[in-house]
Amino acid sequence: MNTDRDPTVAGLFYPADRKALRRRIQSLLEAAAPEPIAGLKALIAPHAGYQYSGPIAATAYAALAPIADRITRVVLLGPAHRMGFTGLAYPEAERLLTPLGPVTVDREALESLSDLPCVHRNDPPFDGEHCLEVQLPFLQTLLREFRLVPLLVGDAAPDDVAEVLRRLWGGDETLIVVSSDLSHYLDYDTAARLDRATTLAIERLEPEALDHRRACGCTPLRGLLIEARRRGLSAHTLDVRSSGDTAGPRDHVVGYGAYAIA
């Protein structure tokens, strides 16, 4: 078995050259100005090409700076875009590669989920999938060494996602990241209105108010909100914009949001 999985969207969603990618990440982080979030446990960050969603993703990740030294494990969930399947999938690979180097998969953490019928080793959905990969260079830049629990979410119940997060929650060493864009392919003003409503639902920890029209990562996002509500945590909005604000036309935009759970 090949223990490494090569990147699939390097050169498309972000620079394939190591030095250029590092410069891009650093410039995005330097331009971000998130508010300090005490007790930060989880982030919600977008996953489009960096020219579109990079500034919003950077706002989320810049909030990690005060706690970056203590994080040694990242639980990363996102929606499967390219292949339908039931439950949550993890890859066969032992390491996921980006131009910045390898990220080690936490096989022990995945083994701790082996009794959950919704979680499966399922490699094909990761072929060509971007939603987890585009988060990795930000994490590699901000954190020292960390292990990754990569999970693609297919046709799954939000309560199942919440149960997975409950198992993996850990302590201060564990960061949870949900990869999700917001509304898709609406005009600028309509998208802004819908994204404001989605943001309010996130701030109120109301997973039942979310659907796939509001967020492509709706299922992992709902699972995170369920578990955050159960634990008495709060959601904080860091940044909400669209491709109409960054690098695209305003008649056909995708919404992006950066949020923190603490």
Buried (B, 14 or more C-beta within 10 A) or exposed (E): EEEEBEBBBBEEBBBBEBEEBBEBBEEBBEEBEBEEBEEBBBBBBBBBBBBBBBBBBBBBBBBBEEBBEEBBBBBBBBBBBBBEBEBBBBBBBBBBBBBBEBBEBBEEBBEBBEEBEBBBEBEBBBEEBBBBBBBBBBBBBBBEEBBBBBBBBBEBEBBBBBBBBEBBBBEEEBBBBBBBBBBBEBEBEEBBEBBBBBBEBBEEBBBEBBEEEBBBBBBBBBBBBBBBBEEEBBBBBBBBBBBBBBBBEBEBBBBBBBBBBB
